[in-house]
């Protein structure tokens, strides 16, 4: 149990998703899955659960239950790629070329190698490859937000952990454009967060061994003005009660949840 004021984000959130979650929390009256955080400089950066944290802050909650993890726990970081379906690649390229924050440079011989200053590369169904760079005097995170917001707002974007265009084309015959980002590291993400900046939503994918789900904590108690120490004791009693009743189960293997 930690103060919400001590938690900050490493990525942006989607305001409509926050509003939908607020309505759901008001109806459910419970916090099911605690956000995943990492301690840093006596505060906590959210690795997974930015929408939950933002929703609870907007609802005026003083405290929240979190799961604290570290690299030593086996934490891993993957990077999502994005791809566009149905929308013609020429139309998308025209839209991106018109942005004032980025430049598109066609890669020689279709190279997909990223160097130090590229934000990502774009690969079209026609086989063209473009390196995306921030324009002079534009911060990389500012350029990255402009890029992702442009194509996310079209409503034709899908996330994937694969950057193999041929494989994606077999699975999604209507794919027109692939956006592949550098493979970020955990220190890079933490550095961005500590600097007060944020990455766009939907790029980082943290793998959390032993993720805790279905705590189902009473939101009314969380929102109460009771002191943090009293809430810590309440949380400990809640967990011990679940343990004593045999309601805690550990799955060592990867699982699929079909009711999310």
C-alpha positions in Angstrom: 0.0 0.0 0.0 1.6 3.3 -1.1 0.5 6.9 -1.5 -0.7 7.7 -5.0 1.2 10.9 -4.8 4.4 8.9 -4.8 3.7 7.1 -8.1 4.6 8.4 -11.5 4.2 7.1 -15.1 6.7 6.1 -17.8 4.1 6.2 -20.6 1.0 8.2 -21.6 -2.5 7.0 -21.1 -5.5 7.1 -23.4 -8.1 9.4 -21.8 -11.2 7.5 -23.1 -9.8 4.3 -21.6 -9.3 6.1 -18.2 -12.9 7.4 -18.4 -14.2 3.8 -19.1 -12.2 2.4 -16.2 -13.5 5.1 -13.8 -17.1 4.1 -14.6 -16.2 0.4 -14.2 -14.5 0.9 -10.9 -17.5 2.9 -9.6 -19.8 0.0 -10.5 -17.5 -2.8 -9.3 -16.3 -1.2 -6.2 -13.1 -3.1 -6.0 -9.5 -3.1 -7.3 -8.9 -6.4 -9.0 -5.3 -6.3 -10.3 -2.7 -4.1 -8.5 -0.5 -1.9 -10.7 3.1 -3.1 -11.1 5.7 -0.6 -10.0 9.4 -0.3 -9.5 10.9 1.8 -6.6 13.2 4.6 -7.7 14.5 7.6 -5.7 11.9 6.9 -2.8 9.1 6.9 -5.3 7.5 4.4 -7.7 7.4 4.3 -11.5 4.5 2.4 -13.0 5.6 -0.4 -15.3 2.1 -1.8 -16.0 -1.2 -0.2 -14.9 -0.9 3.4 -15.9 -4.6 3.6 -16.7 -5.5 2.2 -13.3 -3.2 4.7 -11.5 -4.5 7.6 -13.5 -8.1 6.6 -12.9 -7.7 6.3 -9.2 -5.9 9.7 -9.0 -8.7 11.3 -10.9 -11.2 9.7 -8.5 -9.4 11.2 -5.5 -7.9 8.1 -3.9 -5.0 8.8 -1.5 -3.5 5.3 -1.6 -3.3 2.3 -3.8 -2.2 -1.4 -3.6 0.8 -2.1 -5.8 3.0 -5.0 -6.6 6.6 -3.9 -6.3 9.1 -5.7 -8.6 12.8 -5.3 -9.5 15.2 -6.5 -12.2 16.4 -9.1 -9.7 12.9 -10.7 -9.8 13.4 -11.7 -13.4 11.7 -8.6 -14.9 12.0 -8.3 -18.7 11.1 -5.6 -21.2 9.8 -6.2 -24.7 8.9 -3.6 -27.3 5.7 -3.7 -29.2 5.7 -3.0 -33.0 2.6 -1.4 -34.5 1.1 -2.1 -37.9 -1.6 -0.5 -40.0 -4.4 -2.4 -41.7 -6.7 -1.5 -44.6 -5.5 2.1 -44.8 -3.4 2.5 -48.0 0.3 3.0 -47.2 0.6 6.0 -49.5 -2.2 7.8 -47.6 -0.5 7.1 -44.3 2.9 8.2 -45.5 1.4 11.4 -46.8 -0.1 12.0 -43.3 3.2 11.4 -41.6 5.2 13.5 -44.0 3.1 16.5 -43.2 4.0 16.3 -39.5 6.2 19.1 -38.4 8.0 17.1 -35.7 9.5 14.3 -37.8 11.3 13.5 -41.0 11.0 10.4 -43.2 14.2 9.3 -44.9 13.9 6.4 -47.4 16.4 3.7 -46.4 18.9 2.6 -49.0 18.2 -0.9 -50.3 15.3 -1.3 -47.8 17.6 -1.5 -44.8 15.8 -1.8 -41.4 18.9 -1.1 -39.3 18.3 1.7 -36.7 21.2 4.0 -35.6 21.4 6.5 -32.8 19.0 9.2 -33.9 16.1 7.2 -35.5 12.8 6.9 -33.6 11.8 3.8 -35.6 11.4 2.6 -39.2 8.4 2.2 -41.4 8.0 -0.7 -43.8 5.3 -0.6 -46.5 3.5 -3.5 -48.2 5.1 -2.3 -51.4 8.6 -3.0 -49.9 9.7 0.5 -49.1 11.5 1.3 -45.8 11.7 4.7 -44.2 13.7 5.8 -41.2 11.9 8.2 -38.9 13.9 11.0 -37.3 13.0 13.9 -35.1 13.4 17.3 -36.9 16.1 19.6 -35.6 15.4 21.1 -32.2 12.5 18.6 -31.6 12.9 16.3 -28.6 12.8 12.6 -29.5 9.8 12.0 -27.1 7.9 15.0 -28.6 8.5 13.6 -32.1 7.6 10.1 -31.0 4.2 11.3 -29.6 3.4 13.2 -32.8 4.1 10.1 -34.9 2.1 7.6 -32.8 -0.8 10.0 -32.2 -1.1 10.5 -36.0 -1.6 6.9 -36.9 -3.4 5.8 -33.7 -6.1 8.3 -34.3 -6.9 6.7 -37.6 -8.3 3.7 -35.8 -6.4 1.2 -38.0 -3.5 0.3 -35.7 -2.7 -3.1 -34.1 0.1 -4.0 -31.8 2.4 -7.0 -32.3 5.6 -8.4 -30.8 6.8 -9.5 -34.3 8.5 -7.3 -36.8 8.5 -10.0 -39.5 6.5 -8.4 -42.3 6.1 -11.6 -44.3 4.7 -13.5 -41.3 2.4 -10.6 -40.4 1.1 -10.4 -44.0 0.2 -14.1 -43.9 -1.8 -13.6 -40.7 -3.2 -10.2 -41.6 -3.6 -10.0 -45.4 -4.8 -6.4 -45.2 -1.6 -5.1 -43.5 -0.3 -2.0 -45.3 2.4 -0.5 -43.0 4.7 -1.8 -40.2 6.2 0.6 -37.5 9.1 -1.0 -35.7 10.7 0.7 -32.7 14.2 0.2 -31.2 14.4 -2.4 -28.5 14.3 -0.3 -25.4 16.1 -1.3 -22.2 14.8 -1.0 -18.6 17.4 1.7 -17.7 16.4 3.7 -20.8 12.7 3.6 -19.8 13.5 4.6 -16.2 15.7 7.5 -17.5 12.8 8.8 -19.6 10.4 8.6 -16.6 12.9 10.3 -14.2 13.4 13.2 -16.6 9.7 13.9 -16.4 8.9 12.7 -19.9 6.7 9.8 -21.0 6.8 7.4 -23.9 3.6 6.9 -26.0 1.3 4.3 -24.7 1.5 0.8 -26.3 5.3 0.6 -26.9 6.7 -1.0 -23.8 5.7 -4.5 -22.7 7.0 -5.6 -19.3 7.1 -9.3 -18.5 6.5 -9.7 -14.8 7.2 -13.1 -13.3 4.8 -13.9 -10.5 2.3 -11.2 -11.4 -0.5 -10.9 -8.7 -4.0 -10.9 -10.0 -7.5 -10.8 -8.6 -6.8 -9.2 -5.2 -10.3 -7.7 -5.4 -9.7 -5.1 -2.7 -12.6 -3.0 -1.4 -12.3 0.5 -3.0 -14.3 2.1 -0.3 -11.6 1.2 2.2 -8.9 2.4 -0.1 -10.5 5.7 -0.5 -11.1 6.3 3.2 -9.1 8.8 5.2 -7.7 6.1 7.4 -3.9 6.4 7.9 -1.5 4.5 5.6 -0.3 2.3 8.5 -3.8 1.1 9.2 -4.4 0.3 5.6 -1.1 -1.6 5.4 -2.4 -3.8 8.3 -5.7 -4.2 6.6 -4.0 -5.4 3.4 -1.8 -7.8 5.3 -5.0 -9.3 7.0 -6.7 -9.5 3.6 -3.8 -11.5 2.1 -3.4 -13.8 5.1 -7.1 -14.5 5.0 -6.9 -15.5 1.3 -3.9 -17.7 2.1 -5.6 -19.4 5.1 -8.7 -20.2 3.0 -6.5 -21.7 0.2 -7.5 -19.1 -2.3 -4.0 -18.2 -3.5 -2.7 -20.3 -6.4 0.6 -19.9 -8.2 0.9 -20.8 -11.9 4.5 -21.4 -13.0 3.5 -21.8 -16.7 2.3 -19.0 -19.1 -1.5 -18.9 -19.1 -4.3 -17.4 -21.3 -7.1 -15.5 -19.7 -10.3 -15.5 -21.7 -12.3 -13.2 -19.5 -10.3 -10.0 -19.5 
